Amino acid sequence: MSSGDLIKNKDIIIVGQQPWDVEIGSNCKNIALELSKHNRVLYVNSPLDRISLLRHKDSPNIKKRLEVIDGKVNGLIRLQENLWNYYPDEIIESVNWIKNNTIYTFLNKLNNKRFARSIKKAIKQLGFKDYVLFNDNDMFRSFYLKEMLQPALSIYYSRDFMLAVDYWKLHGTTMEPELIAKSDLCVANSTYLANYCKQYNPNSFYVGQGCDLDTFTGYNQQKQSPLDITYIPKPIIGYVGALQSIRLDIDIIKHMAKQRPGWNIVLVGPEDGEFQQSDLHRMPNVHFLGAKSPELLPAYISAFDVCINPQIVNQVTIGNYPRKIDEYLAMGKPTVATRTEAMSTFAEHVYLGDNKEDYVRLIDQALAENSETLQRERVRFAATHTWTNNVAEIYSAIKKVLPTYA
């Protein structure tokens, strides 16, 4: 990214689904870190809601929020140069279960007022001016923030198709399109979600996805494999990640195991109930190795001959950016995955199939034609998916909508 492409010395407020102290990885945290290299960034945690307080009052994270709300500690924390994290000092009501739209709208607007009032305190402390509001899929609590905070620019970031989940569907079916439409621009991490946003806002852009791939690209593939995979005969067809029936097609895995008894299919990750009860556990060439800590995953991927991502195509999966594909490719591994619109970005580097028969055929092909040249090309492609490049695309989208903004 050249210096002319940068947006510098701006004030940016980020709101979203995941607080900074969330234990799982977060796209938005990585984006915040990248933005803060050249701008001042305030990352706002989601406000404490009444049900979370009642259910988890003994949690350290809840206790921290209560200390802020009670005025015992300052909710504004400097994380590093140009980056602050803010714990709102207001409680909001848990209202999403309310079906009456008039009552829900009144109470949700009240929640937004409380949230905005708290954010304004942090804005005043930091002296933010002419700020950008970057909304990470927070369609309820942040629905009115554009009107209440009056940012110079409002951006809606779509990274998951939230309306596939019942919690978001009740009110989100109406509210998310409205929020997308009134935002100055929308950015999305998959082509599917960019096209979804474009239905409601013509200023919608695919900006790709960043990934932290150093542990994968830097792994020494000559190292000894973990003991539980060492004695499994090759070829090994492998998957790493959560084994959830809402996302993965058990029938595809079963078909592969039956059609190619000489293959050993290795599944690394925690299982949901359907996987635990499936016939896969009775198949001699299917191996469940359980959940592993993230730092061990490169060692397992290194032992795979072909990596797979046998997704079911549904509303939950169709728009998701498949980060695990980047992890596979970063290690040079031939990869077979289900064809979706989001996967179109990977079409030149991944074998894409539409059904269980395709998986068998494509894995045969992948095993037969793998080469050092193809491995190097996969690694090179994965290396382009950095957070720096992701944020550069966000900057580019901003300048397309507001050319004078720099």
Order of alpha helices (4+ residues) and beta strands (2+ residues): beta-alpha-beta-beta-alpha-alpha-beta-beta-beta-alpha-beta-alpha-beta-alpha-beta-alpha-beta-alpha-alpha-beta-alpha-beta-alpha-beta-alpha-beta-alpha-beta-beta-alpha-alpha-alpha
